[in-house]
């Protein structure tokens, strides 16, 4: 993608650190340098103001990732890219989904939005694809989130930490100077619940029951 666009050795490409690392590695493989910008705490996509602060004369491109199926607002990034003369690329995470399957996914997401307590549910947005239904576990960050996840699994509810280690903390990309507070907070608090496509109606109700039974355990008194 970058090589075909004309990237040269030493060019910088702005990407989120709230990611698996594959995108940053592909940038290195193309001979460029990944530069990490912070995310918006609601969408988990790059924050426009953080991207603006990360732009330099060496910036070649910005890669906007639509995280968990949330539709990032492209307009401010297009304006930034055009103003600086850099390339704007978009990366979708989701496979093609049939209309009926997508409608069911969104219906189940709305059900969870209404019923879950004790966790922070995703912010609804028009066009949200809910590739993953990701909640935040409030409390004391990673220790409470991890404890909550262990309790869910013990009760038969599958869950996973979507970003165990933000990319700027990985050994191969670590250096002084990264100030990504929202990225680190999201990595500490987020938890992906079971895929909505694979849940039966009884399983959906059980998910709510188990989460709600545990959701108050980690709340401050």
ABEGO torsion letter per residue (X at the ends): XAAAAGBBBGBBBBBBABBAGAAAAAAAAAGBBBBBBBBBAAAGBBBAAAAAAABBAABABBBBBBBGGBBBBAAAAAAAAAAAGBBBBBBBABBBBBAAAAAAAAAAAAAAAAABBGBBBBBBBBGBAGABBBBBBBEAEAAAAAAAAAAAAAAGBBBBBABABBAAABAAABBBGBBBAAAAAAAAABBBBBBAAABBAAAAAAAAAAAAAAAAAABBX
